[in-house]
Amino acid sequence: MYALVYNSNFIHHLKDNIYISPEPGVPEYDEYLKWVEEGNTPLPPDPEPEPEPLTAQQKLEAAGLSIEELKELLGL
C-alpha cells in the first residue's frame, strides 16, 4: 500500500516505511507505477496541519507595529 505525501515530491510506501522519489529509473518508483497501472489507488495525503493562531504580539509584529504605535493610532 502506498500513500501520497502532502506537499512533497515523495511517495510513502507504507509496508516498508520508505519514501520513494518519483524519478524514472528508481526501481521502487517503477514498482509503484506498476502497482497503479494494476488499478490500485494510493491513499490521499494527510491534510496539512492547521497553523497555530497568532498571538496579539505576533500580529502587531507582522503589521510592523509596536504596542505604543497601536495605542497612538487608536488615540489611547
N, CA, C and O atoms as a GROMACS GRO file, in nm:
protein
  304
    1MET      N    1   0.085  -0.118   0.000
    1MET     CA    2   0.000   0.000   0.000
    1MET      C    3   0.089   0.124   0.000
    1MET      O    4   0.192   0.128   0.067
    2TYR      N    5   0.048   0.220  -0.075
    2TYR     CA    6   0.122   0.345  -0.088
    2TYR      C    7   0.034   0.462  -0.045
    2TYR      O    8  -0.089   0.455  -0.051
    3ALA      N    9   0.098   0.568  -0.002
    3ALA     CA   10   0.028   0.691   0.031
    3ALA      C   11   0.106   0.807  -0.028
    3ALA      O   12   0.229   0.807  -0.028
    4LEU      N   13   0.034   0.904  -0.078
    4LEU     CA   14   0.098   1.024  -0.126
    4LEU      C   15   0.138   1.108  -0.006
    4LEU      O   16   0.075   1.102   0.099
    5VAL      N   17   0.242   1.186  -0.020
    5VAL     CA   18   0.291   1.269   0.089
    5VAL      C   19   0.254   1.413   0.058
    5VAL      O   20   0.286   1.464  -0.048
    6TYR      N   21   0.186   1.477   0.152
    6TYR     CA   22   0.138   1.613   0.130
    6TYR      C   23   0.254   1.707   0.103
    6TYR      O   24   0.355   1.707   0.173
    7ASN      N   25   0.236   1.788  -0.001
    7ASN     CA   26   0.330   1.896  -0.031
    7ASN      C   27   0.474   1.846  -0.038
    7ASN      O   28   0.565   1.909   0.015
    8SER      N   29   0.492   1.732  -0.103
    8SER     CA   30   0.625   1.673  -0.110
    8SER      C   31   0.642   1.607  -0.246
    8SER      O   32   0.546   1.584  -0.318
    9ASN      N   33   0.764   1.577  -0.278
    9ASN     CA   34   0.792   1.508  -0.402
    9ASN      C   35   0.819   1.360  -0.378
    9ASN      O   36   0.895   1.298  -0.452
   10PHE      N   37   0.758   1.304  -0.276
   10PHE     CA   38   0.783   1.165  -0.244
   10PHE      C   39   0.653   1.087  -0.231
   10PHE      O   40   0.546   1.144  -0.211
   11ILE      N   41   0.666   0.957  -0.243
   11ILE     CA   42   0.555   0.864  -0.224
   11ILE      C   43   0.594   0.776  -0.106
   11ILE      O   44   0.706   0.725  -0.100
   12HIS      N   45   0.503   0.758  -0.012
   12HIS     CA   46   0.532   0.679   0.107
   12HIS      C   47   0.486   0.536   0.084
   12HIS      O   48   0.367   0.512   0.065
   13HIS      N   49   0.580   0.442   0.085
   13HIS     CA   50   0.546   0.301   0.077
   13HIS      C   51   0.522   0.254   0.220
   13HIS      O   52   0.616   0.236   0.298
   14LEU      N   53   0.394   0.235   0.253
   14LEU     CA   54   0.356   0.210   0.391
   14LEU      C   55   0.411   0.078   0.445
   14LEU      O   56   0.454   0.070   0.560
   15LYS      N   57   0.409  -0.025   0.361
   15LYS     CA   58   0.451  -0.157   0.408
   15LYS      C   59   0.598  -0.157   0.451
   15LYS      O   60   0.633  -0.212   0.556
   16ASP      N   61   0.684  -0.094   0.371
   16ASP     CA   62   0.827  -0.091   0.402
   16ASP      C   63   0.868   0.036   0.476
   16ASP      O   64   0.984   0.050   0.517
   17ASN      N   65   0.774   0.128   0.493
   17ASN     CA   66   0.800   0.256   0.558
   17ASN      C   67   0.920   0.328   0.497
   17ASN      O   68   1.011   0.373   0.567
   18ILE      N   69   0.917   0.338   0.363
   18ILE     CA   70   1.021   0.412   0.292
   18ILE      C   71   0.954   0.520   0.208
   18ILE      O   72   0.836   0.510   0.173
   19TYR      N   73   1.031   0.623   0.175
   19TYR     CA   74   0.983   0.731   0.089
   19TYR      C   75   1.051   0.718  -0.045
   19TYR      O   76   1.174   0.706  -0.054
   20ILE      N   77   0.970   0.721  -0.151
   20ILE     CA   78   1.018   0.695  -0.286
   20ILE      C   79   1.021   0.825  -0.364
   20ILE      O   80   0.924   0.901  -0.366
   21SER      N   81   1.133   0.850  -0.428
   21SER     CA   82   1.146   0.966  -0.515
   21SER      C   83   1.086   0.932  -0.652
   21SER      O   84   1.124   0.831  -0.711
   22PRO      N   85   0.994   1.013  -0.702
   22PRO     CA   86   0.930   0.982  -0.830
   22PRO      C   87   1.018   1.019  -0.949
   22PRO      O   88   0.991   1.115  -1.021
   23GLU      N   89   1.122   0.942  -0.969
   23GLU     CA   90   1.213   0.965  -1.079
   23GLU      C   91   1.224   0.839  -1.163
   23GLU      O   92   1.233   0.730  -1.108
   24PRO      N   93   1.222   0.854  -1.296
   24PRO     CA   94   1.238   0.737  -1.382
   24PRO      C   95   1.368   0.664  -1.349
   24PRO      O   96   1.472   0.725  -1.323
   25GLY      N   97   1.360   0.534  -1.350
   25GLY     CA   98   1.478   0.452  -1.323
   25GLY      C   99   1.496   0.413  -1.178
   25GLY      O  100   1.578   0.326  -1.147
   26VAL      N  101   1.422   0.475  -1.088
   26VAL     CA  102   1.428   0.435  -0.946
   26VAL      C  103   1.342   0.309  -0.935
   26VAL      O  104   1.221   0.316  -0.957
   27PRO      N  105   1.402   0.195  -0.900
   27PRO     CA  106   1.326   0.069  -0.900
   27PRO      C  107   1.198   0.074  -0.819
   27PRO      O  108   1.095   0.021  -0.862
   28GLU      N  109   1.201   0.136  -0.702
   28GLU     CA  110   1.081   0.143  -0.618
   28GLU      C  111   0.972   0.227  -0.684
   28GLU      O  112   0.854   0.199  -0.669
   29TYR      N  113   1.013   0.331  -0.758
   29TYR     CA  114   0.914   0.413  -0.829
   29TYR      C  115   0.853   0.334  -0.943
   29TYR      O  116   0.733   0.343  -0.968
   30ASP      N  117   0.935   0.257  -1.014
   30ASP     CA  118   0.882   0.172  -1.121
   30ASP      C  119   0.782   0.071  -1.066
   30ASP      O  120   0.679   0.044  -1.129
   31GLU      N  121   0.811   0.016  -0.948
   31GLU     CA  122   0.717  -0.076  -0.883
   31GLU      C  123   0.586  -0.005  -0.849
   31GLU      O  124   0.478  -0.061  -0.865
   32TYR      N  125   0.598   0.119  -0.801
   32TYR     CA  126   0.480   0.199  -0.768
   32TYR      C  127   0.395   0.222  -0.893
   32TYR      O  128   0.273   0.206  -0.889
   33LEU      N  129   0.459   0.260  -1.004
   33LEU     CA  130   0.385   0.285  -1.128
   33LEU      C  131   0.314   0.158  -1.175
   33LEU      O  132   0.200   0.164  -1.222
   34LYS      N  133   0.379   0.045  -1.162
   34LYS     CA  134   0.317  -0.083  -1.200
   34LYS      C  135   0.196  -0.109  -1.111
   34LYS      O  136   0.092  -0.153  -1.158
   35TRP      N  137   0.210  -0.083  -0.983
   35TRP     CA  138   0.102  -0.102  -0.886
   35TRP      C  139  -0.018  -0.016  -0.924
   35TRP      O  140  -0.132  -0.063  -0.916
   36VAL      N  141   0.006   0.109  -0.964
   36VAL     CA  142  -0.103   0.198  -1.006
   36VAL      C  143  -0.166   0.149  -1.136
   36VAL      O  144  -0.288   0.151  -1.151
   37GLU      N  145  -0.082   0.103  -1.231
   37GLU     CA  146  -0.133   0.051  -1.358
   37GLU      C  147  -0.222  -0.071  -1.339
   37GLU      O  148  -0.310  -0.098  -1.420
   38GLU      N  149  -0.200  -0.144  -1.230
   38GLU     CA  150  -0.281  -0.262  -1.199
   38GLU      C  151  -0.417  -0.224  -1.141
   38GLU      O  152  -0.496  -0.312  -1.105
   39GLY      N  153  -0.444  -0.095  -1.132
   39GLY     CA  154  -0.575  -0.049  -1.085
   39GLY      C  155  -0.579  -0.005  -0.941
   39GLY      O  156  -0.686   0.026  -0.888
   40ASN      N  157  -0.465  -0.002  -0.877
   40ASN     CA  158  -0.461   0.041  -0.737
   40ASN      C  159  -0.458   0.193  -0.728
   40ASN      O  160  -0.414   0.262  -0.820
   41THR      N  161  -0.503   0.242  -0.616
   41THR     CA  162  -0.506   0.386  -0.591
   41THR      C  163  -0.435   0.415  -0.460
   41THR      O  164  -0.467   0.353  -0.358
   42PRO      N  165  -0.339   0.508  -0.460
   42PRO     CA  166  -0.271   0.540  -0.334
   42PRO      C  167  -0.365   0.616  -0.241
   42PRO      O  168  -0.460   0.680  -0.285
   43LEU      N  169  -0.336   0.606  -0.114
   43LEU     CA  170  -0.411   0.683  -0.016
   43LEU      C  171  -0.381   0.831  -0.037
   43LEU      O  172  -0.270   0.868  -0.075
   44PRO      N  173  -0.479   0.916  -0.013
   44PRO     CA  174  -0.451   1.060  -0.027
   44PRO      C  175  -0.357   1.106   0.084
   44PRO      O  176  -0.345   1.039   0.187
   45PRO      N  177  -0.292   1.217   0.063
   45PRO     CA  178  -0.204   1.268   0.168
   45PRO      C  179  -0.285   1.314   0.289
   45PRO      O  180  -0.401   1.351   0.277
   46ASP      N  181  -0.221   1.310   0.404
   46ASP     CA  182  -0.285   1.367   0.523
   46ASP      C  183  -0.302   1.516   0.499
   46ASP      O  184  -0.217   1.577   0.434
   47PRO      N  185  -0.408   1.575   0.550
   47PRO     CA  186  -0.425   1.719   0.531
   47PRO      C  187  -0.314   1.796   0.600
   47PRO      O  188  -0.257   1.753   0.701
   48GLU      N  189  -0.284   1.912   0.544
   48GLU     CA  190  -0.182   1.997   0.605
   48GLU      C  191  -0.232   2.042   0.742
   48GLU      O  192  -0.348   2.084   0.755
   49PRO      N  193  -0.147   2.034   0.843
   49PRO     CA  194  -0.193   2.077   0.976
   49PRO      C  195  -0.225   2.226   0.977
   49PRO      O  196  -0.162   2.306   0.909
   50GLU      N  197  -0.326   2.260   1.057
   50GLU     CA  198  -0.364   2.400   1.072
   50GLU      C  199  -0.254   2.473   1.148
   50GLU      O  200  -0.203   2.422   1.248
   51PRO      N  201  -0.217   2.591   1.103
   51PRO     CA  202  -0.115   2.665   1.177
   51PRO      C  203  -0.170   2.713   1.311
   51PRO      O  204  -0.290   2.737   1.326
   52GLU      N  205  -0.081   2.727   1.407
   52GLU     CA  206  -0.121   2.780   1.537
   52GLU      C  207  -0.166   2.925   1.519
   52GLU      O  208  -0.105   2.999   1.443
   53PRO      N  209  -0.273   2.967   1.588
   53PRO     CA  210  -0.316   3.106   1.576
   53PRO      C  211  -0.208   3.200   1.628
   53PRO      O  212  -0.135   3.168   1.723
   54LEU      N  213  -0.199   3.317   1.565
   54LEU     CA  214  -0.100   3.416   1.607
   54LEU      C  215  -0.145   3.484   1.736
   54LEU      O  216  -0.264   3.505   1.759
   55THR      N  217  -0.048   3.517   1.818
   55THR     CA  218  -0.079   3.595   1.937
   55THR      C  219  -0.096   3.740   1.896
   55THR      O  220  -0.060   3.779   1.784
   56ALA      N  221  -0.149   3.821   1.985
   56ALA     CA  222  -0.166   3.963   1.957
   56ALA      C  223  -0.031   4.028   1.926
   56ALA      O  224  -0.020   4.111   1.836
   57GLN      N  225   0.072   3.988   2.001
   57GLN     CA  226   0.206   4.043   1.979
   57GLN      C  227   0.258   4.006   1.841
   57GLN      O  228   0.316   4.089   1.772
   58GLN      N  229   0.237   3.881   1.799
   58GLN     CA  230   0.282   3.836   1.667
   58GLN      C  231   0.208   3.911   1.556
   58GLN      O  232   0.267   3.944   1.454
   59LYS      N  233   0.079   3.938   1.577
   59LYS     CA  234   0.002   4.013   1.478
   59LYS      C  235   0.056   4.155   1.465
   59LYS      O  236   0.067   4.208   1.355
   60LEU      N  237   0.087   4.216   1.578
   60LEU     CA  238   0.145   4.350   1.574
   60LEU      C  239   0.278   4.350   1.501
   60LEU      O  240   0.303   4.437   1.417
   61GLU      N  241   0.363   4.253   1.531
   61GLU     CA  242   0.493   4.244   1.466
   61GLU      C  243   0.477   4.222   1.316
   61GLU      O  244   0.552   4.280   1.237
   62ALA      N  245   0.381   4.139   1.276
   62ALA     CA  246   0.357   4.115   1.134
   62ALA      C  247   0.311   4.241   1.063
   62ALA      O  248   0.338   4.261   0.945
   63ALA      N  249   0.241   4.327   1.136
   63ALA     CA  250   0.194   4.453   1.080
   63ALA      C  251   0.301   4.561   1.089
   63ALA      O  252   0.283   4.672   1.036
   64GLY      N  253   0.412   4.530   1.155
   64GLY     CA  254   0.518   4.628   1.168
   64GLY      C  255   0.488   4.736   1.271
   64GLY      O  256   0.538   4.848   1.261
   65LEU      N  257   0.405   4.702   1.369
   65LEU     CA  258   0.365   4.799   1.471
   65LEU      C  259   0.414   4.756   1.609
   65LEU      O  260   0.428   4.638   1.639
   66SER      N  261   0.440   4.856   1.691
   66SER     CA  262   0.467   4.830   1.833
   66SER      C  263   0.338   4.859   1.909
   66SER      O  264   0.245   4.918   1.855
   67ILE      N  265   0.334   4.819   2.033
   67ILE     CA  266   0.217   4.847   2.116
   67ILE      C  267   0.197   4.998   2.128
   67ILE      O  268   0.085   5.048   2.122
   68GLU      N  269   0.307   5.069   2.144
   68GLU     CA  270   0.299   5.215   2.157
   68GLU      C  271   0.242   5.278   2.030
   68GLU      O  272   0.159   5.369   2.038
   69GLU      N  273   0.284   5.230   1.914
   69GLU     CA  274   0.232   5.282   1.788
   69GLU      C  275   0.082   5.254   1.773
   69GLU      O  276   0.007   5.339   1.726
   70LEU      N  277   0.041   5.134   1.813
   70LEU     CA  278  -0.100   5.098   1.805
   70LEU      C  279  -0.183   5.188   1.897
   70LEU      O  280  -0.289   5.236   1.858
   71LYS      N  281  -0.133   5.210   2.019
   71LYS     CA  282  -0.205   5.299   2.112
   71LYS      C  283  -0.218   5.438   2.052
   71LYS      O  284  -0.323   5.502   2.064
   72GLU      N  285  -0.112   5.485   1.989
   72GLU     CA  286  -0.115   5.618   1.930
   72GLU      C  287  -0.217   5.623   1.816
   72GLU      O  288  -0.292   5.720   1.803
   73LEU      N  289  -0.219   5.520   1.735
   73LEU     CA  290  -0.317   5.515   1.625
   73LEU      C  291  -0.461   5.515   1.676
   73LEU      O  292  -0.549   5.574   1.614
   74LEU      N  293  -0.483   5.447   1.789
   74LEU     CA  294  -0.617   5.439   1.845
   74LEU      C  295  -0.651   5.555   1.938
   74LEU      O  296  -0.762   5.565   1.989
   75GLY      N  297  -0.554   5.643   1.958
   75GLY     CA  298  -0.577   5.759   2.045
   75GLY      C  299  -0.587   5.722   2.190
   75GLY      O  300  -0.660   5.786   2.266
   76LEU      N  301  -0.515   5.621   2.230
   76LEU     CA  302  -0.518   5.576   2.371
   76LEU      C  303  -0.400   5.631   2.448
   76LEU      O  304  -0.386   5.604   2.567
   0.00000   0.00000   0.00000
